[in-house]
Structure formats: structure tokens, C-alpha cells
């Protein structure tokens, strides 16, 4: 989500699959030439594990059931969106993006837009970067955070001359799916990584947490809307506040979520019981959050920033 040329824009993830037939599972991937190839596996193959609608493990390697790309849509009112002539879809390129690109976040600093996204391949899941001023010509920043990492949101202004971002490295053995902070002198090379927000035992966010869109500057500090999931893989939204001059200092955090899946389109879809945001628009106290519902629909909801701040503890 971003604003450009007087319009509100969405970068939507389009996940493409393959028509299936009984007894066989097909899934797509980009090959070495950049073209899509279809992998076919019998459902009774003992080397395949297909218990998740999103991911398949075959012969010890993980594959996605879909391959994703990004499309630009614009709106005059923030409600009715359509593709614009001259703004082409964005596809994965190279071996580090052969399973597609997804979950994009956009941050604007002056007249430059920084687009971070999840780059997926059989080598892992990392964070890619593209930089643009006109959304028609792009400069690639390559993979700025290597696997396993995602949910990267760059602050929309420098702090004491440095760029800052939130990101989410993961570990299956030690640690967990936590929100981290990093800093950079050029917006490309990131270091001084610090763990900010962890999961909470017995809470709605006990399994994983991850950043939403770019943090919002408020009079009380940097407000971040984040997603959290429990062990049943149910996703809600929460918020936390960072010091305005030193975002490594977390001031407060919501105990209860600020948004819970309740509507039918949030509870049922490709992957149900999910609200997941990557973008928002700020108009004074009014915060319009655009979010994915059930991994199938794109939705919007209005919030009061002051009400969210009052929920922080």
C-alpha cells in the first residue's frame, strides 16, 4: 500500500496454481531459464508430505503449491481498485526467486519508494529489495536479508542519519519466530540486529509474530501494527510502540489483539482464520489498514490511532 500521483495504490500478491486431477498433485516453479515448469507427483508417493495447503515437502525439499507475482492497482477513493496502463506485473527473477515473490511492503522516503518482498526458492525464504521513483523503472537491491527471513518493513524516515527496518528471522531449533530490528547506512547493507518482540506463552501470539507495514510516527513513539499467530495457526493483529529516537527500546505492547478474524471471508478461504496486514494509509487519527483475509481476499478496515495507543500497556 502506498500513495503515488494523487492515488492510493495496492501491490497485490497473485498466487497461481495448476488445475489438479484425481490421484496426482501438480505444483509450479520457475526453472533455470526463468520459465514456469510443472512438477507432477502421485498423491500416494511415499516421498511426499502434503498436510499444509500452502507447502509441500517432496524428497526432503519444500515446494509451494502456488507461484506468486505482484500486480499494481490504483484507486481514487481507496475502495475501488484497477490496474493502470503502463504499470506492469512484477515477477520473480533468478534462482533465488524461482518459487515466486510475495508479501510486499512499501516504504516511501522523500521521493523514493523501497519495496521489500519475500523471495522464495528451494534455497530458502529471504527478503528482496527493489527501489523505484516512478513504479515503471526499478533498481534491484538483491537479497538484503538471507534465509530464513521475511516480514521486512523499512521505517519511512531516517533516525540519526540511519535507515531502520523490522524483520523476522526464524529458527526451528533454538529461538523462534520473533520481530527483530536492523539498521543501515545505505538502505541495502543491514547490521546491528536486535531482537525486539517475542511470542508470548498462552497468548494469541504464542507461535509467531511478524511486522506489518512501515512503523507510524506518533507523538508517543513509533507505532507498529503486527501480526501474531497461535499454535493453531490462527492470525490476529496487535500493536507495539518504540522510542521515537531509539527504536530498539520497546515502550509498550497490546495484551489483547486489535483485530480478530470474525467475518465469514476472514474465517474461511484458502487458509482460514487469518487477518494479515502489509499496508496502511494514515490520515490524521484515521488509520486505514489493508489486509489479507484467509489468504484469499484483500480487505480494508478503519481504526483510530489514538484508540490503538490507549490499548498499549
N, C-alpha and C positions, 0 to 999 in steps of 0.2 A: 504494500500500500504506500502511495506517495502522491504528492501534488506536483503538477507539471503543466505549464501553459494554460493555467486557469482551470484545469480539470482535475478530478480525482481519478487516480489510476490504480488498477489492480494487476499484479503479476500472479496469475493463477497457475497452479500445477495441474497439468493434464496427465493422468496415468492411463496409458494404453495397454490393453491386454490382447489376448488372442482368443477367438471363438473356440470353445472346448468341445470335445466329443467324448462319448462314454468310454471309460477304460483307459484314457490317455490324458496326460497333463502337458499342456504347451506353455512355455514362458519365453519372453523375448529378451534379447541382449544385443548391444552393438558389437560387431566383430572388429577385427584389426583394420578393416578398410573404412570403418565408420558407418557401415550399413547394418540394418537390423537382420539378425538371424533368429530363427525359431528353434528352440530346443524342445525335443519331444521325449517324454519319459512315460512308460506304462505305470498306471496307478499302483500296480502290485509289485513294482520294482523294490526289492528289499533295501536298496541303497538310497531311497528317497524318504525324507521326513517332511510331511505336508500338514502339520497341525495348525499353522497360522495362515490366515487368508492373505497375508502380505508377503511372507517369506517362505522359501523352500530350501531345504538342505538336501543336496544331492551329491553323493560320493564324498561327503565331508566338506563340501563347499556350499556357501549360501548364495541363493539367487532370489531376485524379486519376482513376484507373479506378474508385475507390470513394469513398463519402462516409461519414465516421465520426462516431459519437457515443460517449458513455461510459455505462457501467452500473455500479451499485453492487452488490457481492456481499459477504456476510459469512460468517464461519466461526467455530466454537467451537474447532477444533483446528488451524487453519491449512492444512488439506488439503482439506476438503470445503466448497465454497462454494455459496451460493444467494442469489437475490435476496430482499430483505426487503420486507415490505408497508410502504408509505408512503414508500419511497425511490425516487424516480422517475428515469428515464434523463435524461441531460443532453445537450442538442442545441445545435448552433451557432446563434447569433443574429446578425443583421445582416450587412451586406455584407462585413465582414472575416472572417466565418466561413462563407461560403457553400459552401465545399468541405468543411466539417466541422471538428470538434475532435478531437484525438488526443494520444497520448504524454503522459499526465498524470503529474505528480509532486506529492506531498502533503507538506507540512511542518507540524508542529504546534509552535506557540509558546504556552505556557501552555494556555488552553482554546480557542484559536483555530486553525483549520486554514486554511492558504494553499495553494490549488490552482492550480498553473501548468500550462498546456497549450499545445499548438501549435495556433494558429488559422490556417486555410488558406483562401485565396481567390485570385481572379485578380489581386488586388493584391499578393500575396506571402504569405510564411510568417512569422508573428510569434508573440510569446508573449502569451497572455491570462492573466488572473488572476481567480479567484473566491475569496471569503472566506466561511467558514461556521463556526458553532459546533455545529450540530445535523445537518448534511447533508440538511436539508429546506428550509432557507431560505438563500439565497445573496446576497451583496453583490458586484456586479461591479466589478472594478478596471480593466476595459477592457483595451486592448492596452498592456502595460507596456514591451515591447521590440519595436520595429518591424522589418519585414522587412529583410534576411533573417536570422531568428534563431529558435532553438529550444533544446531540451535545457536548460531553466532549472530549477535546483534551489536552493531557499532554505535557508540554514542554520537549524537548529532552535533557535537561541538568538542573542540579540544579542551583539555583541562591541564593548565600549566604547561601548555605547548605540546602535549602528547595526545595521541589518539588512544581511546579505550574501547574495549569490547567485552561483552559477556559471551561465554561459550560453554559447551558441555562435553568434556571428555568422558569416556566410560571405561569401566573395568569390570570384568566378570569375576575376577578373583578377589582382589583387595580393593576397598573403596566402594564406589557406587556411581550412580548417575546424578552428579551434582553440578551446580552452576558455578563456573569459575570466571575470574576477571583477568584480562591481559592488557598490556599497554604497548604502544608502538610509536616510533618517531616518524614513520612514513606511511602508516596505514597498511603495510604489507608484511613487514617482519615483526612478529609479535613475541613478547617475552614478559618476564616478571609475573608469571602466572600465580594466581592466588585463589584458593577455594573460598567461595562466598556463602552459598546456600546449599544445605544438605537436606536429604529426605528426613522425615520425622516418623519414628515408630508409632504405630497405632493411629496415624493421621490419614487424611485423604491423599496426602502426597508422600506415602511411605515407600514407594518403589522407585520413582524417578521424578526429577524436576528439570526444567529447561526454560531458557529465556524466550520471551515472546518477541515483540518488536523493539526498536530502539528505546532506551530509557527516556522518560519525560521529565524535563526540568520543571520543578515546582519551587515555591518559596521555602519548602521544608527539606528539599533534597531531590535526588534523582529517584523517580518513581518507576519501578519496573513491574509490568504485568507478566506473570509467568504461568506456565502450565505445570501441573503435577498429576501423577498417576499413582494409583494404589496397586496392590498385588493382583487385583482382578482386572487390571488394565483399563480402569475407568478414569477418564481425564476430566479435570476441572481447572479453573483459573484462580490464581491467587495474586498477591502483590507484596513487594518489599521495597524499602526505602534506603537509599545510600547517601552518604555525606556528599554535599554539593562540591566540595573542594578535594575530597579524598574518597572516591567510590569504593575503595577497599574496606571502608567502615560501613557496616550494615547497621542502620539505626533501629529499624522495626520491620515487622512482617505480619501479615494477616494470619490469624489462627484458623478461621473458617474460610472457605473459598468465597470469592466474589462472584463466581458464576459456576453453576452446576448444570449438567445436561438434564433438561426437563421436557423439551418439546419432542414430538414423535420423530422429527428429522434429525435430532441430536442423539436419540436413543437407539435408532435403528437405521442401518445403512451398510456400507461396505465393511466398516469396523465400528460397531455401535458403542454408545455411552461415551461420546467424545465431544468436547469443545476444545479447540486448539487454535491459538491466535499467532499470526506472524506480522500483523499490520494494524495500524490505527491512524486516526486523524484527530487532532486536538483543535478545538475552537473554544478558547477561554476555559470555562469549567467543564464544558461538554466534551466527553471523550467517546468517539465512535470507534468501537472495536470490530474489526472484520475478522471472522474466524471460520475455520473448517468445522463442520458438524458431521460426525460419524464417518469421517474420511470420504465423504461423498458430496456434500453440499457446501456452498460458500454463503455465509450469513453475515448479518451486521446487528450490532446492539449498542444502545446508548447508555453511557454511565456518567456519573458526576465524579470528577476528580476529587473534590472535597469530601464526598461521601466515602470514597475508597481510602483517602488519607485518614478519615476518622475511624476506619476499621483496623488500622495498623496498631500493633502492640509491641 
